[in-house]
């Protein structure tokens, strides 16, 4: 089993976006980042959000895959 961290770009990913589709497909195995600065990204805020999501995902499984898009990549 693998746990996944969903890392959208600016302004998240809407319901039609491939990341959201994958997140629904992966269910509880997926953790989406939640920075406070979605629309005006702050590097420290995003790094903290990715680290927090990674830590949450790694509690589910020792193998963690990151699915990043645009700015997040």
N, CA, C and O of each residue as an XYZ file, in Angstrom:
292
protein
N       0.847     -1.188      0.000
C       0.000      0.000      0.000
C       0.888      1.245      0.000
O       1.998      1.235      0.530
N       0.383      2.292     -0.594
C       1.079      3.570     -0.665
C       0.125      4.653     -0.174
O      -1.074      4.605     -0.447
N       0.659      5.618      0.544
C      -0.105      6.801      0.924
C       0.278      7.920     -0.043
O       1.400      7.949     -0.547
N      -0.642      8.827     -0.298
C      -0.433      9.884     -1.287
C      -0.617     11.260     -0.668
O      -1.505     11.466      0.159
N       0.230     12.198     -1.075
C       0.076     13.596     -0.683
C      -0.292     14.365     -1.948
O       0.468     14.388     -2.916
N      -1.458     14.990     -1.928
C      -1.952     15.792     -3.050
C      -1.477     17.222     -2.823
O      -1.771     17.829     -1.793
N      -0.732     17.759     -3.807
C      -0.175     19.105     -3.678
C      -0.597     19.925     -4.903
O       0.134     19.995     -5.890
N      -1.785     20.546     -4.833
C      -2.254     21.362     -5.954
C      -1.428     22.636     -6.109
O      -0.624     22.987     -5.245
N      -1.642     23.304     -7.209
C      -1.015     24.599     -7.435
C      -1.857     25.716     -6.830
O      -2.707     25.477     -5.972
N      -1.610     26.932     -7.289
C      -2.319     28.108     -6.781
C      -3.831     27.896     -6.881
O      -4.329     27.376     -7.879
N      -4.543     28.300     -5.848
C      -6.007     28.249     -5.759
C      -6.581     26.831     -5.717
O      -7.742     26.622     -6.070
N      -5.775     25.860     -5.289
C      -6.231     24.471     -5.135
C      -6.500     23.841     -6.492
O      -6.057     24.349     -7.523
N      -7.215     22.751     -6.484
C      -7.678     22.090     -7.717
C      -9.178     21.894     -7.566
O      -9.648     21.368     -6.557
N      -9.924     22.322     -8.578
C     -11.378     22.228     -8.477
C     -11.854     20.772     -8.616
O     -11.049     19.855     -8.772
N     -13.141     20.590     -8.559
C     -13.742     19.249     -8.579
C     -13.485     18.491     -9.885
O     -13.551     17.262     -9.900
N     -13.199     19.191    -10.962
C     -12.965     18.551    -12.260
C     -11.494     18.232    -12.509
O     -11.162     17.571    -13.493
N     -10.629     18.687    -11.645
C      -9.187     18.539    -11.846
C      -8.754     17.103    -11.609
O      -9.342     16.400    -10.787
N      -7.710     16.657    -12.338
C      -7.225     15.276    -12.201
C      -6.753     14.960    -10.790
O      -6.887     13.822    -10.340
N      -6.201     15.950    -10.078
C      -5.751     15.680     -8.711
C      -6.929     15.361     -7.793
O      -6.840     14.472     -6.947
N      -8.015     16.080     -7.960
C      -9.202     15.837     -7.147
C      -9.788     14.473     -7.481
O     -10.224     13.747     -6.588
N      -9.799     14.128     -8.741
C     -10.272     12.800     -9.155
C      -9.428     11.698     -8.522
O      -9.968     10.726     -7.994
N      -8.113     11.846     -8.574
C      -7.230     10.856     -7.955
C      -7.444     10.796     -6.448
O      -7.449      9.717     -5.856
N      -7.620     11.959     -5.837
C      -7.843     11.996     -4.388
C      -9.096     11.200     -4.024
O      -9.081     10.434     -3.060
N     -10.173     11.371     -4.779
C     -11.399     10.600     -4.533
C     -11.133      9.108     -4.724
O     -11.596      8.284     -3.935
N     -10.385      8.766     -5.772
C     -10.081      7.368     -6.070
C      -9.240      6.735     -4.960
O      -9.472      5.582     -4.596
N      -8.277      7.464     -4.423
C      -7.389      6.937     -3.395
C      -8.029      6.937     -2.015
O      -7.551      6.235     -1.124
N      -9.080      7.691     -1.816
C      -9.813      7.708     -0.556
C      -8.952      8.098      0.633
O      -8.234      9.098      0.599
N      -9.035      7.291      1.687
C      -8.329      7.591      2.933
C      -6.813      7.526      2.784
O      -6.088      7.978      3.670
N      -6.325      6.972      1.679
C      -4.874      6.906      1.443
C      -4.307      8.242      0.983
O      -3.089      8.398      0.890
N      -5.181      9.211      0.694
C      -4.732     10.511      0.177
C      -4.881     11.604      1.223
O      -5.870     11.659      1.955
N      -3.879     12.471      1.277
C      -3.900     13.641      2.156
C      -3.602     14.864      1.290
O      -2.585     14.897      0.597
N      -4.471     15.857      1.324
C      -4.273     17.082      0.540
C      -3.663     18.147      1.444
O      -4.059     18.291      2.600
N      -2.696     18.893      0.910
C      -2.119     19.979      1.695
C      -3.178     21.052      1.932
O      -4.164     21.144      1.200
N      -2.959     21.858      2.965
C      -3.908     22.939      3.238
C      -3.182     24.187      3.741
O      -3.308     24.561      4.907
N      -2.424     24.823      2.852
C      -1.763     26.064      3.265
C      -2.789     27.195      3.423
O      -3.866     27.158      2.827
N      -2.444     28.172      4.215
C      -3.324     29.330      4.394
C      -3.236     30.280      3.197
O      -4.142     31.081      2.963
N      -2.149     30.185      2.450
C      -1.884     31.157      1.381
C      -2.130     30.564     -0.010
O      -1.250     30.622     -0.869
N      -3.325     29.992     -0.239
C      -3.630     29.371     -1.528
C      -3.466     30.332     -2.711
O      -2.867     29.964     -3.722
N      -3.981     31.534     -2.600
C      -4.007     32.460     -3.745
C      -2.760     33.323     -3.873
O      -2.446     33.797     -4.964
N      -2.053     33.530     -2.782
C      -0.815     34.304     -2.786
C       0.222     33.487     -2.020
O       0.515     33.771     -0.859
N       0.773     32.471     -2.679
C       1.626     31.501     -1.989
C       2.794     32.119     -1.227
O       3.529     32.969     -1.730
N       2.924     31.652     -0.002
C       4.046     31.995      0.855
C       4.871     30.716      1.012
O       4.347     29.694      1.456
N       6.146     30.766      0.653
C       6.979     29.564      0.625
C       6.971     28.822      1.959
O       6.757     27.610      1.981
N       7.195     29.513      3.055
C       7.231     28.845      4.359
C       5.897     28.174      4.683
O       5.868     27.063      5.213
N       4.803     28.847      4.364
C       3.467     28.293      4.604
C       3.277     27.006      3.799
O       2.774     26.013      4.325
N       3.675     27.022      2.534
C       3.509     25.840      1.674
C       4.433     24.711      2.112
O       4.020     23.551      2.132
N       5.660     25.025      2.460
C       6.588     23.987      2.932
C       6.031     23.340      4.193
O       6.054     22.117      4.324
N       5.532     24.149      5.121
C       4.943     23.614      6.346
C       3.738     22.725      6.033
O       3.569     21.668      6.641
N       2.901     23.155      5.085
C       1.707     22.377      4.717
C       2.093     21.037      4.091
O       1.469     20.014      4.373
N       3.116     21.044      3.248
C       3.577     19.793      2.633
C       4.161     18.875      3.704
O       3.881     17.677      3.710
N       4.960     19.418      4.596
C       5.540     18.596      5.659
C       4.458     17.985      6.546
O       4.542     16.812      6.911
N       3.455     18.768      6.890
C       2.370     18.268      7.732
C       1.595     17.147      7.019
O       1.296     16.111      7.612
N       1.280     17.375      5.745
C       0.561     16.348      4.981
C       1.409     15.092      4.826
O       0.890     13.979      4.907
N       2.708     15.265      4.602
C       3.605     14.113      4.489
C       3.629     13.315      5.788
O       3.572     12.086      5.766
N       3.713     14.003      6.902
C       3.718     13.320      8.203
C       2.419     12.550      8.420
O       2.438     11.418      8.903
N       1.292     13.164      8.063
C       0.003     12.481      8.182
C      -0.044     11.251      7.282
O      -0.493     10.186      7.705
N       0.419     11.396      6.045
C       0.401     10.278      5.106
C       1.326      9.157      5.558
O       0.985      7.981      5.429
N       2.489      9.511      6.085
C       3.455      8.487      6.485
C       2.978      7.670      7.681
O       3.489      6.577      7.926
N       2.006      8.185      8.427
C       1.407      7.410      9.512
C       0.559      6.266      8.954
O       0.353      5.252      9.620
N       0.068      6.445      7.717
C      -0.756      5.425      7.074
C       0.104      4.327      6.454
O      -0.261      3.152      6.465
N       1.256      4.737      5.912
C       2.130      3.789      5.223
C       3.529      4.367      5.151
O       3.702      5.585      5.097
N       4.519      3.506      5.148
C       5.898      3.955      5.060
C       6.282      4.449      3.677
O       7.289      5.138      3.515
N       5.482      4.099      2.681
C       5.727      4.544      1.307
C       4.768      5.683      0.988
O       3.550      5.511      1.038
N       5.321      6.846      0.659
C       4.493      8.020      0.377
C       4.855      8.561     -0.999
O       6.030      8.766     -1.305
N       3.838      8.789     -1.824
C       4.018      9.389     -3.149
C       3.435     10.800     -3.122
O       2.369     11.032     -2.550
N       4.142     11.733     -3.745
C       3.670     13.115     -3.856
C       3.086     13.323     -5.243
O       3.713     12.961     -6.239
N       1.888     13.905     -5.322
C       1.252     14.221     -6.600
C       1.115     15.732     -6.673
O       0.134     16.299     -6.190
N       2.108     16.387     -7.281
C       2.156     17.851     -7.331
C       1.832     18.351     -8.733
O       2.047     17.653     -9.723
N       1.305     19.585     -8.797
C       0.919     20.181    -10.077
C       1.274     21.666    -10.081
O       1.190     22.328     -9.046
N       1.657     22.175    -11.206
C       2.028     23.561    -11.478
C       2.977     24.116    -10.426
O       4.084     23.602    -10.263
N       2.561     25.159     -9.708
C       3.435     25.806     -8.722
C       3.980     24.800     -7.708
O       5.132     24.909     -7.289
N       3.183     23.849     -7.321
C       3.586     22.873     -6.297
C       4.712     21.963     -6.782
O       5.476     21.431     -5.976
N       4.811     21.787     -8.074
C       5.879     20.929     -8.598
C       7.215     21.631     -8.481
O       8.242     21.073     -8.868
